[in-house]
């Protein structure tokens, strides 16, 4: 993972975006990390990155995992039976 100053990124954003496709780039201001460039393997993956940083989504995932641990989950077979139209 490479670290670069925000000034360097401002002068060559295109180059650092290309580099981020291979490895994340940490952006620093006065030596302190302030951001990260993450390349996407597939242009359609941007929404997945947004979800992974969305507090509401993360909260729902945490609640679903808690429910499963407490035996409140629903199996795939139960879902299939509920929506089976045959």
PDB file of N, CA, C and O in Angstrom, chain B, residues numbered from 101:
ATOM      1  N   UNK B 101       0.838  -1.156   0.000  1.00  0.00           N
ATOM      2  CA  UNK B 101       0.000   0.000   0.000  1.00  0.00           C
ATOM      3  C   UNK B 101       0.898   1.238   0.000  1.00  0.00           C
ATOM      4  O   UNK B 101       1.821   1.352   0.807  1.00  0.00           O
ATOM      5  N   UNK B 102       0.617   2.141  -0.898  1.00  0.00           N
ATOM      6  CA  UNK B 102       1.435   3.340  -1.032  1.00  0.00           C
ATOM      7  C   UNK B 102       0.785   4.509  -0.297  1.00  0.00           C
ATOM      8  O   UNK B 102      -0.440   4.628  -0.278  1.00  0.00           O
ATOM      9  N   UNK B 103       1.602   5.369   0.307  1.00  0.00           N
ATOM     10  CA  UNK B 103       1.114   6.589   0.944  1.00  0.00           C
ATOM     11  C   UNK B 103       1.602   7.787   0.142  1.00  0.00           C
ATOM     12  O   UNK B 103       2.780   7.877  -0.205  1.00  0.00           O
ATOM     13  N   UNK B 104       0.693   8.699  -0.147  1.00  0.00           N
ATOM     14  CA  UNK B 104       1.057   9.913  -0.890  1.00  0.00           C
ATOM     15  C   UNK B 104       0.347  11.105  -0.270  1.00  0.00           C
ATOM     16  O   UNK B 104      -0.717  10.972   0.336  1.00  0.00           O
ATOM     17  N   UNK B 105       0.956  12.266  -0.433  1.00  0.00           N
ATOM     18  CA  UNK B 105       0.343  13.482   0.100  1.00  0.00           C
ATOM     19  C   UNK B 105      -0.829  13.897  -0.782  1.00  0.00           C
ATOM     20  O   UNK B 105      -0.897  13.548  -1.961  1.00  0.00           O
ATOM     21  N   UNK B 106      -1.734  14.638  -0.191  1.00  0.00           N
ATOM     22  CA  UNK B 106      -2.896  15.114  -0.939  1.00  0.00           C
ATOM     23  C   UNK B 106      -2.461  16.001  -2.104  1.00  0.00           C
ATOM     24  O   UNK B 106      -3.114  16.028  -3.148  1.00  0.00           O
ATOM     25  N   UNK B 107      -1.364  16.720  -1.924  1.00  0.00           N
ATOM     26  CA  UNK B 107      -0.846  17.564  -3.011  1.00  0.00           C
ATOM     27  C   UNK B 107      -0.404  16.720  -4.206  1.00  0.00           C
ATOM     28  O   UNK B 107      -0.637  17.089  -5.356  1.00  0.00           O
ATOM     29  N   UNK B 108       0.238  15.580  -3.921  1.00  0.00           N
ATOM     30  CA  UNK B 108       0.659  14.690  -5.005  1.00  0.00           C
ATOM     31  C   UNK B 108      -0.551  14.134  -5.749  1.00  0.00           C
ATOM     32  O   UNK B 108      -0.545  14.040  -6.976  1.00  0.00           O
ATOM     33  N   UNK B 109      -1.574  13.773  -5.008  1.00  0.00           N
ATOM     34  CA  UNK B 109      -2.787  13.230  -5.624  1.00  0.00           C
ATOM     35  C   UNK B 109      -3.457  14.290  -6.490  1.00  0.00           C
ATOM     36  O   UNK B 109      -3.949  13.995  -7.579  1.00  0.00           O
ATOM     37  N   UNK B 110      -3.471  15.529  -5.997  1.00  0.00           N
ATOM     38  CA  UNK B 110      -4.090  16.611  -6.774  1.00  0.00           C
ATOM     39  C   UNK B 110      -3.393  16.830  -8.109  1.00  0.00           C
ATOM     40  O   UNK B 110      -4.039  17.192  -9.093  1.00  0.00           O
ATOM     41  N   UNK B 111      -2.085  16.614  -8.153  1.00  0.00           N
ATOM     42  CA  UNK B 111      -1.355  16.849  -9.398  1.00  0.00           C
ATOM     43  C   UNK B 111      -1.438  15.683 -10.372  1.00  0.00           C
ATOM     44  O   UNK B 111      -1.227  15.867 -11.570  1.00  0.00           O
ATOM     45  N   UNK B 112      -1.745  14.473  -9.872  1.00  0.00           N
ATOM     46  CA  UNK B 112      -1.799  13.299 -10.758  1.00  0.00           C
ATOM     47  C   UNK B 112      -2.907  12.336 -10.334  1.00  0.00           C
ATOM     48  O   UNK B 112      -2.648  11.149 -10.132  1.00  0.00           O
ATOM     49  N   UNK B 113      -4.118  12.826 -10.198  1.00  0.00           N
ATOM     50  CA  UNK B 113      -5.233  11.987  -9.756  1.00  0.00           C
ATOM     51  C   UNK B 113      -5.420  10.785 -10.670  1.00  0.00           C
ATOM     52  O   UNK B 113      -5.623   9.669 -10.190  1.00  0.00           O
ATOM     53  N   UNK B 114      -5.357  10.992 -11.957  1.00  0.00           N
ATOM     54  CA  UNK B 114      -5.546   9.894 -12.903  1.00  0.00           C
ATOM     55  C   UNK B 114      -4.526   8.776 -12.670  1.00  0.00           C
ATOM     56  O   UNK B 114      -4.880   7.597 -12.681  1.00  0.00           O
ATOM     57  N   UNK B 115      -3.280   9.143 -12.462  1.00  0.00           N
ATOM     58  CA  UNK B 115      -2.233   8.148 -12.229  1.00  0.00           C
ATOM     59  C   UNK B 115      -2.459   7.370 -10.944  1.00  0.00           C
ATOM     60  O   UNK B 115      -2.253   6.157 -10.897  1.00  0.00           O
ATOM     61  N   UNK B 116      -2.888   8.080  -9.892  1.00  0.00           N
ATOM     62  CA  UNK B 116      -3.118   7.396  -8.622  1.00  0.00           C
ATOM     63  C   UNK B 116      -4.371   6.525  -8.666  1.00  0.00           C
ATOM     64  O   UNK B 116      -4.430   5.492  -7.998  1.00  0.00           O
ATOM     65  N   UNK B 117      -5.367   6.931  -9.442  1.00  0.00           N
ATOM     66  CA  UNK B 117      -6.540   6.070  -9.617  1.00  0.00           C
ATOM     67  C   UNK B 117      -6.154   4.782 -10.329  1.00  0.00           C
ATOM     68  O   UNK B 117      -6.646   3.708  -9.983  1.00  0.00           O
ATOM     69  N   UNK B 118      -5.278   4.884 -11.319  1.00  0.00           N
ATOM     70  CA  UNK B 118      -4.798   3.678 -12.000  1.00  0.00           C
ATOM     71  C   UNK B 118      -4.027   2.792 -11.026  1.00  0.00           C
ATOM     72  O   UNK B 118      -4.182   1.571 -11.036  1.00  0.00           O
ATOM     73  N   UNK B 119      -3.209   3.398 -10.198  1.00  0.00           N
ATOM     74  CA  UNK B 119      -2.446   2.628  -9.220  1.00  0.00           C
ATOM     75  C   UNK B 119      -3.382   1.973  -8.206  1.00  0.00           C
ATOM     76  O   UNK B 119      -3.131   0.848  -7.774  1.00  0.00           O
ATOM     77  N   UNK B 120      -4.454   2.659  -7.823  1.00  0.00           N
ATOM     78  CA  UNK B 120      -5.397   2.128  -6.839  1.00  0.00           C
ATOM     79  C   UNK B 120      -6.111   0.885  -7.347  1.00  0.00           C
ATOM     80  O   UNK B 120      -6.601   0.089  -6.547  1.00  0.00           O
ATOM     81  N   UNK B 121      -6.177   0.705  -8.653  1.00  0.00           N
ATOM     82  CA  UNK B 121      -6.794  -0.509  -9.189  1.00  0.00           C
ATOM     83  C   UNK B 121      -5.963  -1.738  -8.847  1.00  0.00           C
ATOM     84  O   UNK B 121      -6.485  -2.852  -8.813  1.00  0.00           O
ATOM     85  N   UNK B 122      -4.674  -1.543  -8.595  1.00  0.00           N
ATOM     86  CA  UNK B 122      -3.794  -2.660  -8.236  1.00  0.00           C
ATOM     87  C   UNK B 122      -3.618  -2.768  -6.727  1.00  0.00           C
ATOM     88  O   UNK B 122      -3.559  -3.871  -6.184  1.00  0.00           O
ATOM     89  N   UNK B 123      -3.533  -1.617  -6.043  1.00  0.00           N
ATOM     90  CA  UNK B 123      -3.304  -1.600  -4.602  1.00  0.00           C
ATOM     91  C   UNK B 123      -3.819  -0.276  -4.049  1.00  0.00           C
ATOM     92  O   UNK B 123      -3.652   0.767  -4.682  1.00  0.00           O
ATOM     93  N   UNK B 124      -4.437  -0.309  -2.888  1.00  0.00           N
ATOM     94  CA  UNK B 124      -5.000   0.894  -2.284  1.00  0.00           C
ATOM     95  C   UNK B 124      -3.921   1.955  -2.084  1.00  0.00           C
ATOM     96  O   UNK B 124      -2.754   1.638  -1.851  1.00  0.00           O
ATOM     97  N   UNK B 125      -4.333   3.219  -2.179  1.00  0.00           N
ATOM     98  CA  UNK B 125      -3.426   4.344  -1.998  1.00  0.00           C
ATOM     99  C   UNK B 125      -3.924   5.163  -0.810  1.00  0.00           C
ATOM    100  O   UNK B 125      -5.052   5.655  -0.822  1.00  0.00           O
ATOM    101  N   UNK B 126      -3.086   5.308   0.211  1.00  0.00           N
ATOM    102  CA  UNK B 126      -3.411   6.106   1.381  1.00  0.00           C
ATOM    103  C   UNK B 126      -3.055   7.559   1.071  1.00  0.00           C
ATOM    104  O   UNK B 126      -1.949   7.847   0.613  1.00  0.00           O
ATOM    105  N   UNK B 127      -3.984   8.462   1.317  1.00  0.00           N
ATOM    106  CA  UNK B 127      -3.756   9.889   1.081  1.00  0.00           C
ATOM    107  C   UNK B 127      -3.480  10.549   2.430  1.00  0.00           C
ATOM    108  O   UNK B 127      -4.221  10.349   3.393  1.00  0.00           O
ATOM    109  N   UNK B 128      -2.412  11.333   2.488  1.00  0.00           N
ATOM    110  CA  UNK B 128      -2.032  11.980   3.742  1.00  0.00           C
ATOM    111  C   UNK B 128      -2.053  13.500   3.609  1.00  0.00           C
ATOM    112  O   UNK B 128      -1.884  14.055   2.523  1.00  0.00           O
ATOM    113  N   UNK B 129      -2.265  14.150   4.749  1.00  0.00           N
ATOM    114  CA  UNK B 129      -2.131  15.602   4.852  1.00  0.00           C
ATOM    115  C   UNK B 129      -1.208  15.849   6.037  1.00  0.00           C
ATOM    116  O   UNK B 129      -1.517  15.473   7.168  1.00  0.00           O
ATOM    117  N   UNK B 130      -0.077  16.483   5.766  1.00  0.00           N
ATOM    118  CA  UNK B 130       0.931  16.735   6.797  1.00  0.00           C
ATOM    119  C   UNK B 130       1.334  15.443   7.510  1.00  0.00           C
ATOM    120  O   UNK B 130       1.548  15.427   8.722  1.00  0.00           O
ATOM    121  N   UNK B 131       1.434  14.358   6.728  1.00  0.00           N
ATOM    122  CA  UNK B 131       1.889  13.075   7.254  1.00  0.00           C
ATOM    123  C   UNK B 131       0.834  12.235   7.943  1.00  0.00           C
ATOM    124  O   UNK B 131       1.122  11.125   8.391  1.00  0.00           O
ATOM    125  N   UNK B 132      -0.402  12.753   8.035  1.00  0.00           N
ATOM    126  CA  UNK B 132      -1.486  12.040   8.704  1.00  0.00           C
ATOM    127  C   UNK B 132      -2.470  11.514   7.657  1.00  0.00           C
ATOM    128  O   UNK B 132      -2.894  12.260   6.774  1.00  0.00           O
ATOM    129  N   UNK B 133      -2.830  10.241   7.752  1.00  0.00           N
ATOM    130  CA  UNK B 133      -3.773   9.643   6.796  1.00  0.00           C
ATOM    131  C   UNK B 133      -5.125  10.340   6.894  1.00  0.00           C
ATOM    132  O   UNK B 133      -5.681  10.485   7.983  1.00  0.00           O
ATOM    133  N   UNK B 134      -5.656  10.777   5.731  1.00  0.00           N
ATOM    134  CA  UNK B 134      -6.951  11.464   5.694  1.00  0.00           C
ATOM    135  C   UNK B 134      -7.929  10.811   4.722  1.00  0.00           C
ATOM    136  O   UNK B 134      -9.107  11.165   4.690  1.00  0.00           O
ATOM    137  N   UNK B 135      -7.445   9.867   3.939  1.00  0.00           N
ATOM    138  CA  UNK B 135      -8.320   9.215   2.971  1.00  0.00           C
ATOM    139  C   UNK B 135      -7.637   8.036   2.330  1.00  0.00           C
ATOM    140  O   UNK B 135      -6.467   7.750   2.580  1.00  0.00           O
ATOM    141  N   UNK B 136      -8.402   7.358   1.493  1.00  0.00           N
ATOM    142  CA  UNK B 136      -7.865   6.187   0.811  1.00  0.00           C
ATOM    143  C   UNK B 136      -8.511   6.090  -0.565  1.00  0.00           C
ATOM    144  O   UNK B 136      -9.715   6.300  -0.710  1.00  0.00           O
ATOM    145  N   UNK B 137      -7.718   5.776  -1.553  1.00  0.00           N
ATOM    146  CA  UNK B 137      -8.231   5.480  -2.895  1.00  0.00           C
ATOM    147  C   UNK B 137      -8.282   3.973  -3.033  1.00  0.00           C
ATOM    148  O   UNK B 137      -7.284   3.285  -2.818  1.00  0.00           O
ATOM    149  N   UNK B 138      -9.443   3.466  -3.392  1.00  0.00           N
ATOM    150  CA  UNK B 138      -9.621   2.034  -3.577  1.00  0.00           C
ATOM    151  C   UNK B 138     -10.088   1.809  -5.005  1.00  0.00           C
ATOM    152  O   UNK B 138     -11.135   2.314  -5.409  1.00  0.00           O
ATOM    153  N   UNK B 139      -9.326   1.066  -5.753  1.00  0.00           N
ATOM    154  CA  UNK B 139      -9.709   0.771  -7.126  1.00  0.00           C
ATOM    155  C   UNK B 139     -10.803  -0.279  -7.174  1.00  0.00           C
ATOM    156  O   UNK B 139     -10.897  -1.133  -6.292  1.00  0.00           O
ATOM    157  N   UNK B 140     -11.620  -0.213  -8.200  1.00  0.00           N
ATOM    158  CA  UNK B 140     -12.692  -1.192  -8.398  1.00  0.00           C
ATOM    159  C   UNK B 140     -12.302  -2.126  -9.527  1.00  0.00           C
ATOM    160  O   UNK B 140     -11.931  -1.681 -10.613  1.00  0.00           O
ATOM    161  N   UNK B 141     -12.387  -3.432  -9.263  1.00  0.00           N
ATOM    162  CA  UNK B 141     -12.078  -4.401 -10.312  1.00  0.00           C
ATOM    163  C   UNK B 141     -13.111  -4.334 -11.415  1.00  0.00           C
ATOM    164  O   UNK B 141     -12.783  -4.453 -12.595  1.00  0.00           O
ATOM    165  N   UNK B 142     -14.364  -4.144 -11.025  1.00  0.00           N
ATOM    166  CA  UNK B 142     -15.474  -4.057 -11.968  1.00  0.00           C
ATOM    167  C   UNK B 142     -16.160  -2.715 -11.745  1.00  0.00           C
ATOM    168  O   UNK B 142     -16.496  -2.390 -10.607  1.00  0.00           O
ATOM    169  N   UNK B 143     -16.376  -1.936 -12.783  1.00  0.00           N
ATOM    170  CA  UNK B 143     -17.024  -0.630 -12.609  1.00  0.00           C
ATOM    171  C   UNK B 143     -18.380  -0.703 -11.900  1.00  0.00           C
ATOM    172  O   UNK B 143     -18.832   0.296 -11.340  1.00  0.00           O
ATOM    173  N   UNK B 144     -19.023  -1.849 -11.915  1.00  0.00           N
ATOM    174  CA  UNK B 144     -20.322  -2.000 -11.263  1.00  0.00           C
ATOM    175  C   UNK B 144     -20.202  -2.222  -9.751  1.00  0.00           C
ATOM    176  O   UNK B 144     -21.218  -2.253  -9.057  1.00  0.00           O
ATOM    177  N   UNK B 145     -18.997  -2.372  -9.235  1.00  0.00           N
ATOM    178  CA  UNK B 145     -18.797  -2.672  -7.814  1.00  0.00           C
ATOM    179  C   UNK B 145     -18.897  -1.456  -6.901  1.00  0.00           C
ATOM    180  O   UNK B 145     -18.825  -1.608  -5.681  1.00  0.00           O
ATOM    181  N   UNK B 146     -19.058  -0.267  -7.446  1.00  0.00           N
ATOM    182  CA  UNK B 146     -19.062   0.940  -6.611  1.00  0.00           C
ATOM    183  C   UNK B 146     -20.148   0.905  -5.550  1.00  0.00           C
ATOM    184  O   UNK B 146     -19.936   1.382  -4.435  1.00  0.00           O
ATOM    185  N   UNK B 147     -21.319   0.343  -5.879  1.00  0.00           N
ATOM    186  CA  UNK B 147     -22.417   0.330  -4.904  1.00  0.00           C
ATOM    187  C   UNK B 147     -22.103  -0.592  -3.734  1.00  0.00           C
ATOM    188  O   UNK B 147     -22.552  -0.339  -2.616  1.00  0.00           O
ATOM    189  N   UNK B 148     -21.337  -1.660  -3.973  1.00  0.00           N
ATOM    190  CA  UNK B 148     -20.943  -2.533  -2.878  1.00  0.00           C
ATOM    191  C   UNK B 148     -20.052  -1.788  -1.885  1.00  0.00           C
ATOM    192  O   UNK B 148     -20.203  -1.949  -0.674  1.00  0.00           O
ATOM    193  N   UNK B 149     -19.135  -0.981  -2.387  1.00  0.00           N
ATOM    194  CA  UNK B 149     -18.275  -0.183  -1.511  1.00  0.00           C
ATOM    195  C   UNK B 149     -19.113   0.795  -0.689  1.00  0.00           C
ATOM    196  O   UNK B 149     -18.845   1.003   0.495  1.00  0.00           O
ATOM    197  N   UNK B 150     -20.120   1.388  -1.311  1.00  0.00           N
ATOM    198  CA  UNK B 150     -20.992   2.306  -0.566  1.00  0.00           C
ATOM    199  C   UNK B 150     -21.738   1.579   0.547  1.00  0.00           C
ATOM    200  O   UNK B 150     -21.842   2.087   1.663  1.00  0.00           O
ATOM    201  N   UNK B 151     -22.256   0.389   0.243  1.00  0.00           N
ATOM    202  CA  UNK B 151     -22.964  -0.384   1.263  1.00  0.00           C
ATOM    203  C   UNK B 151     -22.064  -0.733   2.439  1.00  0.00           C
ATOM    204  O   UNK B 151     -22.486  -0.661   3.593  1.00  0.00           O
ATOM    205  N   UNK B 152     -20.837  -1.108   2.150  1.00  0.00           N
ATOM    206  CA  UNK B 152     -19.919  -1.523   3.207  1.00  0.00           C
ATOM    207  C   UNK B 152     -19.549  -0.385   4.151  1.00  0.00           C
ATOM    208  O   UNK B 152     -18.981  -0.622   5.217  1.00  0.00           O
ATOM    209  N   UNK B 153     -19.866   0.844   3.768  1.00  0.00           N
ATOM    210  CA  UNK B 153     -19.577   2.004   4.620  1.00  0.00           C
ATOM    211  C   UNK B 153     -20.850   2.713   5.059  1.00  0.00           C
ATOM    212  O   UNK B 153     -20.787   3.821   5.591  1.00  0.00           O
ATOM    213  N   UNK B 154     -22.007   2.086   4.843  1.00  0.00           N
ATOM    214  CA  UNK B 154     -23.283   2.687   5.209  1.00  0.00           C
ATOM    215  C   UNK B 154     -23.699   2.213   6.598  1.00  0.00           C
ATOM    216  O   UNK B 154     -23.934   1.019   6.787  1.00  0.00           O
ATOM    217  N   UNK B 155     -23.797   3.117   7.578  1.00  0.00           N
ATOM    218  CA  UNK B 155     -24.124   2.721   8.946  1.00  0.00           C
ATOM    219  C   UNK B 155     -25.457   1.973   9.066  1.00  0.00           C
ATOM    220  O   UNK B 155     -25.563   1.042   9.864  1.00  0.00           O
ATOM    221  N   UNK B 156     -26.471   2.362   8.292  1.00  0.00           N
ATOM    222  CA  UNK B 156     -27.766   1.668   8.359  1.00  0.00           C
ATOM    223  C   UNK B 156     -27.625   0.221   7.895  1.00  0.00           C
ATOM    224  O   UNK B 156     -28.156  -0.694   8.524  1.00  0.00           O
ATOM    225  N   UNK B 157     -26.916   0.024   6.803  1.00  0.00           N
ATOM    226  CA  UNK B 157     -26.710  -1.323   6.276  1.00  0.00           C
ATOM    227  C   UNK B 157     -25.930  -2.169   7.280  1.00  0.00           C
ATOM    228  O   UNK B 157     -26.302  -3.310   7.554  1.00  0.00           O
ATOM    229  N   UNK B 158     -24.851  -1.614   7.828  1.00  0.00           N
ATOM    230  CA  UNK B 158     -24.035  -2.357   8.788  1.00  0.00           C
ATOM    231  C   UNK B 158     -24.837  -2.709  10.035  1.00  0.00           C
ATOM    232  O   UNK B 158     -24.651  -3.780  10.611  1.00  0.00           O
ATOM    233  N   UNK B 159     -25.718  -1.822  10.449  1.00  0.00           N
ATOM    234  CA  UNK B 159     -26.572  -2.086  11.604  1.00  0.00           C
ATOM    235  C   UNK B 159     -27.534  -3.240  11.315  1.00  0.00           C
ATOM    236  O   UNK B 159     -27.747  -4.102  12.168  1.00  0.00           O
ATOM    237  N   UNK B 160     -28.108  -3.254  10.120  1.00  0.00           N
ATOM    238  CA  UNK B 160     -29.028  -4.338   9.749  1.00  0.00           C
ATOM    239  C   UNK B 160     -28.300  -5.676   9.673  1.00  0.00           C
ATOM    240  O   UNK B 160     -28.845  -6.701  10.084  1.00  0.00           O
ATOM    241  N   UNK B 161     -27.090  -5.675   9.159  1.00  0.00           N
ATOM    242  CA  UNK B 161     -26.299  -6.913   9.101  1.00  0.00           C
ATOM    243  C   UNK B 161     -26.004  -7.406  10.514  1.00  0.00           C
ATOM    244  O   UNK B 161     -26.133  -8.596  10.800  1.00  0.00           O
ATOM    245  N   UNK B 162     -25.605  -6.484  11.404  1.00  0.00           N
ATOM    246  CA  UNK B 162     -25.314  -6.861  12.783  1.00  0.00           C
ATOM    247  C   UNK B 162     -26.558  -7.438  13.458  1.00  0.00           C
ATOM    248  O   UNK B 162     -26.461  -8.425  14.187  1.00  0.00           O
ATOM    249  N   UNK B 163     -27.719  -6.838  13.224  1.00  0.00           N
ATOM    250  CA  UNK B 163     -28.961  -7.330  13.821  1.00  0.00           C
ATOM    251  C   UNK B 163     -29.312  -8.712  13.274  1.00  0.00           C
ATOM    252  O   UNK B 163     -29.740  -9.588  14.025  1.00  0.00           O
ATOM    253  N   UNK B 164     -29.131  -8.907  11.971  1.00  0.00           N
ATOM    254  CA  UNK B 164     -29.424 -10.210  11.368  1.00  0.00           C
ATOM    255  C   UNK B 164     -28.506 -11.294  11.948  1.00  0.00           C
ATOM    256  O   UNK B 164     -28.954 -12.408  12.221  1.00  0.00           O
ATOM    257  N   UNK B 165     -27.240 -10.968  12.132  1.00  0.00           N
ATOM    258  CA  UNK B 165     -26.307 -11.939  12.719  1.00  0.00           C
ATOM    259  C   UNK B 165     -26.696 -12.265  14.156  1.00  0.00           C
ATOM    260  O   UNK B 165     -26.617 -13.421  14.572  1.00  0.00           O
ATOM    261  N   UNK B 166     -27.116 -11.257  14.917  1.00  0.00           N
ATOM    262  CA  UNK B 166     -27.556 -11.464  16.301  1.00  0.00           C
ATOM    263  C   UNK B 166     -28.787 -12.370  16.322  1.00  0.00           C
ATOM    264  O   UNK B 166     -28.871 -13.298  17.125  1.00  0.00           O
ATOM    265  N   UNK B 167     -29.739 -12.091  15.432  1.00  0.00           N
ATOM    266  CA  UNK B 167     -30.944 -12.916  15.355  1.00  0.00           C
ATOM    267  C   UNK B 167     -30.601 -14.368  15.051  1.00  0.00           C
ATOM    268  O   UNK B 167     -31.171 -15.279  15.651  1.00  0.00           O
ATOM    269  N   UNK B 168     -29.678 -14.588  14.130  1.00  0.00           N
ATOM    270  CA  UNK B 168     -29.273 -15.953  13.789  1.00  0.00           C
ATOM    271  C   UNK B 168     -28.655 -16.666  14.988  1.00  0.00           C
ATOM    272  O   UNK B 168     -28.947 -17.833  15.247  1.00  0.00           O
ATOM    273  N   UNK B 169     -27.802 -15.954  15.715  1.00  0.00           N
ATOM    274  CA  UNK B 169     -27.181 -16.554  16.910  1.00  0.00           C
ATOM    275  C   UNK B 169     -28.235 -16.924  17.948  1.00  0.00           C
ATOM    276  O   UNK B 169     -28.055 -17.882  18.699  1.00  0.00           O
ATOM    277  N   UNK B 170     -29.332 -16.173  17.995  1.00  0.00           N
ATOM    278  CA  UNK B 170     -30.402 -16.422  18.961  1.00  0.00           C
ATOM    279  C   UNK B 170     -31.460 -17.394  18.428  1.00  0.00           C
ATOM    280  O   UNK B 170     -32.496 -17.604  19.059  1.00  0.00           O
ATOM    281  N   UNK B 171     -31.187 -17.980  17.262  1.00  0.00           N
ATOM    282  CA  UNK B 171     -32.113 -18.960  16.703  1.00  0.00           C
ATOM    283  C   UNK B 171     -33.345 -18.356  16.057  1.00  0.00           C
ATOM    284  O   UNK B 171     -34.341 -19.053  15.863  1.00  0.00           O
ATOM    285  N   UNK B 172     -33.300 -17.091  15.723  1.00  0.00           N
ATOM    286  CA  UNK B 172     -34.449 -16.417  15.127  1.00  0.00           C
ATOM    287  C   UNK B 172     -34.363 -16.341  13.607  1.00  0.00           C
ATOM    288  O   UNK B 172     -35.188 -15.686  12.971  1.00  0.00           O
ATOM    289  N   UNK B 173     -33.380 -16.998  13.031  1.00  0.00           N
ATOM    290  CA  UNK B 173     -33.188 -16.921  11.593  1.00  0.00           C
ATOM    291  C   UNK B 173     -34.189 -17.757  10.810  1.00  0.00           C
ATOM    292  O   UNK B 173     -34.923 -18.572  11.370  1.00  0.00           O
ATOM    293  N   UNK B 174     -34.197 -17.538   9.527  1.00  0.00           N
ATOM    294  CA  UNK B 174     -35.056 -18.281   8.614  1.00  0.00           C
ATOM    295  C   UNK B 174     -34.151 -19.023   7.636  1.00  0.00           C
ATOM    296  O   UNK B 174     -33.236 -18.433   7.062  1.00  0.00           O
ATOM    297  N   UNK B 175     -34.405 -20.309   7.447  1.00  0.00           N
ATOM    298  CA  UNK B 175     -33.567 -21.083   6.531  1.00  0.00           C
ATOM    299  C   UNK B 175     -33.973 -20.808   5.089  1.00  0.00           C
ATOM    300  O   UNK B 175     -35.070 -20.320   4.819  1.00  0.00           O
ATOM    301  N   UNK B 176     -33.088 -21.121   4.191  1.00  0.00           N
ATOM    302  CA  UNK B 176     -33.368 -20.952   2.762  1.00  0.00           C
ATOM    303  C   UNK B 176     -34.527 -21.850   2.336  1.00  0.00           C
ATOM    304  O   UNK B 176     -35.304 -21.505   1.446  1.00  0.00           O
ATOM    305  N   UNK B 177     -34.627 -23.010   2.990  1.00  0.00           N
ATOM    306  CA  UNK B 177     -35.728 -23.924   2.680  1.00  0.00           C
ATOM    307  C   UNK B 177     -37.070 -23.306   3.087  1.00  0.00           C
ATOM    308  O   UNK B 177     -38.054 -23.433   2.359  1.00  0.00           O
ATOM    309  N   UNK B 178     -37.113 -22.644   4.233  1.00  0.00           N
ATOM    310  CA  UNK B 178     -38.341 -21.982   4.663  1.00  0.00           C
ATOM    311  C   UNK B 178     -38.740 -20.861   3.711  1.00  0.00           C
ATOM    312  O   UNK B 178     -39.921 -20.678   3.415  1.00  0.00           O
ATOM    313  N   UNK B 179     -37.766 -20.127   3.242  1.00  0.00           N
ATOM    314  CA  UNK B 179     -38.054 -19.057   2.282  1.00  0.00           C
ATOM    315  C   UNK B 179     -38.578 -19.661   0.980  1.00  0.00           C
ATOM    316  O   UNK B 179     -39.544 -19.163   0.404  1.00  0.00           O
ATOM    317  N   UNK B 180     -37.932 -20.740   0.519  1.00  0.00           N
ATOM    318  CA  UNK B 180     -38.382 -21.403  -0.701  1.00  0.00           C
ATOM    319  C   UNK B 180     -39.806 -21.915  -0.577  1.00  0.00           C
ATOM    320  O   UNK B 180     -40.602 -21.771  -1.505  1.00  0.00           O
ATOM    321  N   UNK B 181     -40.134 -22.515   0.566  1.00  0.00           N
ATOM    322  CA  UNK B 181     -41.488 -23.034   0.784  1.00  0.00           C
ATOM    323  C   UNK B 181     -42.519 -21.917   0.798  1.00  0.00           C
ATOM    324  O   UNK B 181     -43.630 -22.072   0.291  1.00  0.00           O
ATOM    325  N   UNK B 182     -42.136 -20.791   1.383  1.00  0.00           N
ATOM    326  CA  UNK B 182     -43.062 -19.657   1.487  1.00  0.00           C
ATOM    327  C   UNK B 182     -43.387 -19.080   0.112  1.00  0.00           C
ATOM    328  O   UNK B 182     -44.517 -18.652  -0.125  1.00  0.00           O
ATOM    329  N   UNK B 183     -42.418 -19.063  -0.788  1.00  0.00           N
ATOM    330  CA  UNK B 183     -42.605 -18.427  -2.088  1.00  0.00           C
ATOM    331  C   UNK B 183     -42.755 -19.413  -3.238  1.00  0.00           C
ATOM    332  O   UNK B 183     -42.757 -19.010  -4.401  1.00  0.00           O
ATOM    333  N   UNK B 184     -42.879 -20.703  -2.927  1.00  0.00           N
ATOM    334  CA  UNK B 184     -43.033 -21.703  -3.963  1.00  0.00           C
ATOM    335  C   UNK B 184     -44.437 -21.599  -4.569  1.00  0.00           C
ATOM    336  O   UNK B 184     -45.440 -21.716  -3.866  1.00  0.00           O
ATOM    337  N   UNK B 185     -44.487 -21.380  -5.870  1.00  0.00           N
ATOM    338  CA  UNK B 185     -45.765 -21.192  -6.551  1.00  0.00           C
ATOM    339  C   UNK B 185     -46.288 -22.474  -7.202  1.00  0.00           C
ATOM    340  O   UNK B 185     -47.315 -22.441  -7.880  1.00  0.00           O
ATOM    341  N   UNK B 186     -45.617 -23.575  -7.011  1.00  0.00           N
ATOM    342  CA  UNK B 186     -46.058 -24.785  -7.704  1.00  0.00           C
ATOM    343  C   UNK B 186     -47.133 -25.526  -6.928  1.00  0.00           C
ATOM    344  O   UNK B 186     -47.612 -26.567  -7.377  1.00  0.00           O
TER     345      UNK B 186
END
